[in-house]
Amino acid sequence: MKRVYREEEVEKGSDRKEQKSLTTCLRARFA
């Protein structure tokens, strides 16, 4: 699952840092 976060949320937070944080948190949750 590479795309766990919603595309809408990614567009809202165009900050790459926030995106990375979200993906990392989600990855840790699903891991």
C-alpha positions in Angstrom: 0.0 0.0 0.0 2.0 2.9 -1.3 -0.9 5.3 -1.4 -2.5 5.1 2.0 -3.1 8.8 2.3 -5.9 10.6 0.4 -4.8 12.6 -2.7 -7.0 15.4 -1.4 -5.1 15.6 1.9 -1.8 15.6 0.0 -3.0 18.5 -2.1 -4.2 20.4 1.0 -0.8 19.9 2.7 1.5 20.4 -0.2 4.3 20.6 2.3 6.6 17.7 1.6 7.6 17.5 5.3 3.9 17.1 6.3 3.4 14.5 3.6 6.4 12.5 4.8 5.2 12.7 8.4 1.7 11.4 7.4 3.1 8.6 5.3 5.5 7.6 8.1 2.8 7.6 10.7 0.5 5.6 8.5 3.3 3.2 7.7 4.1 2.6 11.4 0.4 2.1 12.0 -0.1 -0.5 9.3 3.4 -2.1 9.8 
